[in-house]
Amino acid sequence: MIIFRFPLIVWLGIGILITSLGIRQSFGIFMAPISDYFQTGREFFSFAIALQNLLFGAFQPFVGMAADRWGAKRIIILGSLSYAVGLYLTSITAEPTMMYLSLGVLVGLGLSATSYVIVLGAVAKVVPAQHAAKAFGLTTAAGSFGMFAMIPGAQALLSASGWQSAMQTFAVLCSFMVLFALFMNTAERNANTANHVHEDKQTLKDALKEAFAHKGYWLIHAGFFVCGFHVMFIATHLPSYLADKNLPASTAAMALAYVGIFNILGSYFWGVMADRFSKCYVMFALYVMRTVVIGAFLALPITELTAIIFGGAIGFCWLGTVPLTSGLVRQIFGARYLSTLYGLVFFTHQVGSFLGAWVGGRIYDYYGSYDPIWWSAAILAFIAALIHLPINDKPVPRLRMATA
């Protein structure tokens, strides 16, 4: 048996995602201290995070096109600088509305240029198709390790020196992403990547036309929308939800940390399954699991134990959608314009993230309870499971002809 060795760019991408997404997933524990500091309701901070996620997605197709044209290295460096500046400005602002620019716009731009779309697009160009989903799963797991590592550290910084110092520390950490990007060779092409010569002849316009005419591409969009809704609602509001149940802040931090560590296992597991079985059926199984996990969490008493168990269970199917979704796009349309095509799908994901973060706060401020949004999340998970069953995951005729 031949063991595939992942190229250096995979490991550099892991370092970038650990930093970028580890910081991003910790923002939920800043809601209470920042809201208290500025004497605003939860909707204010929720909207800043929602704006960040919406712009994170809105910028994604453009940075994806830029990476496909000029390479991922330059895009990641520019994104890291935007990320750092946004975090620093957030830490020193005296006017809460300034966070819409700093934590919303600048951090959103930074995330779009240092997260999955750019990194996976670079990985797809150097990893053979038969190992792509596994490589995507390993790379996705890195973001979860960052969540596991960053959240307890952020909680410790908040307790020791306040939220401003924690934000400034995160700004300094962005320099590591610049360092990792400097060593990326995105011009490298794997000689074993099937259809590479043929794919390069396709223009971006033709690639977009081909994708937009494919019904499965729009179903992929719909499923990823639900994923975005889930991820940002839970990451942003779970700490406040548990606080409302009179659980200590350490429980929320631990639950989110368990989301991160179990997603390390889950992301790689779902990626391996996607290389062995139909990605559509694997995606169906993942969303059914989400439905059961969310429903059980709501049905059982909310205690420290059930909160931590929920964190681990939802973590196992947290970002497993990323290697599956990106793998589906690559399998159907090829690797040449993956950053662009997956970037558009990721924008839909971030529209869901925007609604998950913002509507969660809106519902709470209006009803004084998160229950309506939690049950909506469970129903959407089941709908997302069904959406993936009719997707035709065979490569488009262009790629089948090239293979023949």
C-alpha positions in Angstrom: 0.0 0.0 0.0 1.3 3.4 -1.0 1.0 6.1 1.7 0.4 9.5 0.3 2.6 12.2 1.8 1.0 15.6 1.9 3.1 18.4 0.4 4.5 21.3 2.4 1.8 23.7 1.3 -0.8 21.6 3.3 1.2 22.0 6.5 1.7 25.8 5.9 -2.0 26.1 5.3 -2.7 24.3 8.5 -0.6 26.9 10.4 -2.5 29.7 8.7 -5.9 28.2 9.5 -5.0 27.5 13.2 -4.3 31.2 13.7 -7.0 32.7 11.5 -10.0 30.5 12.5 -8.8 30.0 16.1 -9.1 33.8 16.7 -12.4 34.0 14.8 -14.1 31.2 16.8 -13.2 32.9 20.1 -15.3 36.0 19.4 -18.3 34.6 21.2 -16.8 34.9 24.6 -16.2 38.6 24.0 -20.0 39.3 23.7 -20.7 39.8 27.4 -17.6 41.9 28.3 -17.8 44.2 25.3 -21.6 44.6 25.6 -21.1 45.5 29.3 -18.2 47.9 28.5 -20.2 49.9 26.0 -23.6 49.4 27.8 -25.3 48.0 24.7 -27.6 45.1 24.2 -26.5 41.8 22.8 -27.9 42.7 19.4 -25.2 45.4 18.9 -22.3 42.9 19.2 -24.3 40.3 17.4 -24.7 42.6 14.4 -21.0 43.5 14.4 -20.1 39.8 14.2 -22.9 39.2 11.7 -21.5 42.0 9.5 -18.1 40.5 9.8 -19.4 37.2 8.5 -21.4 38.7 5.7 -18.4 40.6 4.4 -16.2 37.6 5.1 -18.4 35.8 2.5 -19.0 38.8 0.2 -15.2 39.3 -0.2 -14.6 35.6 -0.8 -15.4 35.3 -4.5 -13.1 38.4 -5.2 -10.2 37.2 -3.1 -10.7 33.7 -4.7 -10.4 35.2 -8.2 -7.4 37.2 -7.1 -5.7 34.0 -5.7 -6.5 32.0 -8.9 -4.8 34.8 -10.9 -1.9 36.0 -8.7 -1.4 33.2 -6.2 -2.4 32.6 -2.6 0.7 34.0 -1.0 0.1 37.7 -1.7 -3.6 37.4 -0.8 -2.8 35.8 2.6 -0.2 38.4 3.5 -2.6 41.3 2.7 -5.4 39.5 4.5 -3.2 39.0 7.6 -2.4 42.7 7.8 -6.1 43.7 7.5 -7.0 41.1 10.2 -4.3 42.6 12.6 -5.3 46.2 12.0 -9.0 45.4 12.6 -8.3 43.6 15.9 -6.1 46.4 17.1 -8.6 49.2 16.2 -11.3 47.2 18.0 -9.1 47.2 21.2 -8.6 50.9 21.3 -11.9 52.3 20.1 -13.9 54.5 22.4 -17.0 54.6 20.1 -18.9 51.3 19.8 -20.0 52.0 16.2 -16.4 51.9 15.2 -16.5 48.2 15.7 -18.6 47.9 12.5 -15.5 49.1 10.6 -12.8 47.3 12.7 -14.4 44.0 13.9 -16.8 44.0 11.0 -15.2 45.2 7.7 -11.4 44.8 8.4 -11.6 41.5 10.2 -14.1 40.3 7.7 -11.7 41.1 4.8 -8.8 39.5 6.8 -10.8 36.3 7.3 -11.8 36.1 3.7 -8.1 36.1 2.6 -6.7 33.7 5.3 -9.3 31.0 5.6 -10.6 27.9 3.8 -11.3 29.2 0.3 -7.8 30.5 -0.3 -5.9 27.7 1.5 -8.0 24.9 0.0 -7.7 26.4 -3.4 -3.9 26.3 -3.1 -3.9 22.8 -1.7 -6.2 21.6 -4.6 -3.6 22.6 -7.2 -0.9 20.3 -5.7 -2.8 17.3 -4.3 -4.1 14.5 -6.6 -7.8 14.2 -6.9 -8.0 10.9 -5.2 -6.5 12.4 -2.0 -8.2 15.8 -2.2 -11.0 15.2 0.3 -8.6 13.7 2.8 -6.2 16.6 2.4 -9.1 19.1 2.7 -10.3 17.3 5.9 -6.8 17.5 7.5 -6.5 21.1 6.6 -10.0 21.9 7.9 -9.2 20.1 11.2 -6.5 22.8 11.7 -9.1 25.4 12.2 -10.6 23.3 14.9 -7.3 22.9 16.7 -7.0 26.7 16.6 -10.4 26.9 18.3 -9.4 24.4 20.9 -6.1 26.3 21.6 -7.3 29.9 21.3 -10.6 29.9 23.3 -9.1 28.8 26.7 -6.3 31.3 26.1 -8.7 34.1 25.3 -10.7 33.3 28.4 -7.6 33.5 30.5 -6.6 36.8 28.9 -10.1 38.2 29.5 -9.9 37.2 33.2 -6.4 38.5 33.7 -6.2 41.7 31.7 -9.5 42.5 30.0 -10.9 42.2 26.5 -8.7 45.0 25.0 -5.4 43.2 25.9 -6.8 40.0 24.5 -7.6 41.7 21.2 -4.1 43.2 21.0 -2.5 39.8 21.7 -4.6 38.3 18.8 -3.4 41.2 16.5 0.2 40.2 17.2 -0.5 36.6 16.5 -1.5 37.5 12.9 2.2 38.0 12.1 2.5 34.2 12.1 0.2 34.0 9.1 2.5 36.3 7.2 5.4 34.0 8.1 3.7 30.9 6.9 2.6 32.5 3.7 6.1 33.5 2.8 7.1 29.9 2.4 4.1 28.9 0.3 4.9 27.9 -3.3 1.5 28.2 -4.9 2.9 28.0 -8.4 3.7 24.3 -7.8 1.6 21.9 -9.9 1.3 18.2 -9.2 2.1 16.3 -12.3 -0.4 13.6 -11.4 -3.4 15.9 -11.3 -5.7 14.6 -13.9 -7.0 16.9 -16.6 -4.7 19.8 -15.5 -3.7 20.8 -19.1 -7.3 20.7 -20.3 -8.6 22.7 -17.3 -6.1 25.5 -17.8 -7.6 26.2 -21.2 -11.0 27.0 -19.6 -11.6 30.7 -18.9 -13.1 32.0 -15.7 -16.2 33.1 -17.6 -16.7 29.6 -19.0 -16.2 28.1 -15.5 -18.8 30.3 -14.0 -21.3 29.7 -16.8 -20.7 25.9 -16.4 -21.3 26.0 -12.6 -24.4 28.3 -12.8 -26.0 25.9 -15.2 -25.5 22.9 -12.9 -28.5 22.3 -10.6 -26.3 20.5 -8.1 -24.1 23.6 -7.6 -27.2 25.5 -6.3 -28.1 22.7 -4.0 -24.6 22.8 -2.6 -25.1 26.5 -2.0 -28.3 25.8 -0.1 -26.8 23.2 2.1 -23.8 25.4 3.0 -26.1 28.2 3.9 -27.5 26.0 6.7 -24.0 25.2 7.8 -23.2 28.8 8.1 -26.3 29.5 10.1 -25.5 26.8 12.6 -21.9 27.5 13.1 -22.1 31.2 13.8 -25.3 31.0 15.8 -23.7 28.4 18.1 -20.3 30.0 18.2 -21.7 33.5 18.9 -24.6 32.7 21.3 -23.8 29.5 23.1 -21.8 31.3 25.8 -24.7 33.6 26.5 -27.2 30.8 26.3 -25.3 28.8 28.9 -24.9 31.9 31.1 -28.7 32.4 31.0 -29.0 28.8 32.4 -26.8 30.0 35.3 -23.7 28.0 34.2 -20.3 29.6 34.8 -18.3 31.2 32.0 -15.7 28.4 32.2 -18.4 25.9 31.1 -19.0 27.9 27.9 -15.3 28.1 27.2 -14.9 24.4 27.8 -17.9 23.5 25.6 -16.5 25.6 22.7 -13.1 24.1 23.3 -14.7 20.6 23.0 -16.3 21.8 19.7 -12.8 22.5 18.5 -11.0 19.4 19.6 -13.7 17.0 18.4 -13.9 18.8 15.1 -10.2 17.9 14.7 -11.3 14.3 14.6 -14.5 14.9 12.8 -13.1 17.0 9.9 -10.5 14.4 9.1 -13.1 11.5 9.5 -15.6 13.1 7.2 -12.8 13.9 4.7 -11.7 10.2 4.7 -15.3 9.1 4.3 -15.7 11.4 1.3 -12.7 9.7 -0.4 -14.3 6.3 0.1 -18.0 6.9 -0.4 -20.4 9.2 -2.2 -19.9 12.7 -0.8 -23.6 13.4 -1.1 -24.5 10.4 1.1 -21.8 11.3 3.6 -23.1 14.9 3.7 -26.7 13.5 4.3 -25.3 11.5 7.3 -23.5 14.5 8.7 -26.6 16.7 8.7 -28.8 13.9 10.2 -26.3 13.7 13.0 -26.5 17.5 13.5 -30.3 17.2 13.7 -30.1 14.5 16.4 -27.5 16.4 18.4 -29.3 19.7 18.5 -32.6 18.1 19.2 -31.2 16.1 22.1 -29.5 19.1 23.6 -32.8 21.0 23.7 -34.7 18.0 25.1 -32.3 17.3 27.9 -31.7 19.5 31.0 -29.0 22.1 30.5 -26.1 21.2 32.9 -22.4 21.5 32.8 -22.1 17.9 31.7 -24.7 18.1 28.9 -23.2 21.4 27.7 -19.8 19.8 27.3 -21.2 16.6 25.7 -23.1 18.9 23.3 -19.8 20.7 22.5 -18.1 17.4 21.7 -21.0 16.0 19.7 -21.7 19.1 17.6 -17.9 19.5 17.2 -17.6 16.1 15.5 -19.9 17.3 12.7 -19.0 21.0 13.0 -16.8 21.8 10.0 -16.9 18.4 8.3 -19.0 20.1 5.8 -15.9 22.0 4.5 -13.9 19.1 3.0 -17.2 17.6 1.8 -18.5 20.8 0.1 -15.1 21.8 -1.3 -14.5 18.2 -2.4 -17.9 18.2 -4.2 -17.1 21.4 -6.1 -13.6 20.0 -7.0 -15.0 16.6 -8.0 -17.7 18.1 -10.3 -15.9 21.1 -11.8 -12.2 20.4 -11.3 -9.4 22.3 -9.4 -8.5 25.1 -11.8 -11.1 27.6 -10.5 -11.8 26.0 -7.2 -11.0 29.2 -5.2 -13.6 31.1 -7.3 -16.4 28.5 -7.4 -16.0 27.5 -3.8 -15.6 31.2 -2.9 -19.1 31.8 -4.3 -20.5 28.8 -2.3 -18.7 30.2 0.8 -20.4 33.5 0.3 -23.8 31.7 0.7 -22.4 30.1 3.8 -21.6 33.5 5.2 -25.1 34.8 4.4 -26.3 32.0 6.7 -23.6 33.0 9.2 -24.8 36.6 9.1 -28.4 35.5 9.9 -27.3 33.0 12.5 -25.3 35.6 14.4 -27.7 38.6 14.0 -31.1 36.9 14.2 -29.9 35.0 17.3 -29.4 38.3 19.1 -32.5 39.8 17.6 -34.7 36.9 18.7 -33.2 37.0 22.2 -33.8 40.7 22.7 -37.4 40.4 21.4 -38.5 37.2 23.2 -36.0 37.0 26.0 -35.2 33.5 25.0 -33.1 31.6 22.5 -35.6 28.7 22.2 -37.2 29.7 18.8 -33.8 29.9 17.1 -32.6 26.7 18.5 -35.5 24.7 17.2 -35.2 26.4 13.9 -31.6 25.2 13.7 -32.7 21.6 14.3 -35.3 21.8 11.5 -32.9 23.4 9.1 -30.3 20.6 9.8 -32.8 18.0 8.6 -33.8 20.0 5.5 -30.0 20.3 4.7 -29.7 16.5 4.9 -32.4 16.0 2.3 -31.0 18.7 0.0 -27.9 16.7 -0.7 -29.5 13.5 -1.9 -30.5 14.6 -5.4 -27.1 16.2 -6.3 -25.4 14.7 -9.4 -21.8 14.5 -8.2 -20.4 13.1 -11.5 -17.7 15.3 -13.1 -19.1 17.7 -15.8 -18.8 16.4 -19.4 -15.8 18.5 -20.0 -13.8 16.6 -17.4 -15.1 13.2 -18.4 -14.1 13.8 -22.0 -10.6 15.0 -20.9 -10.2 11.8 -18.9 -11.3 9.6 -21.8 
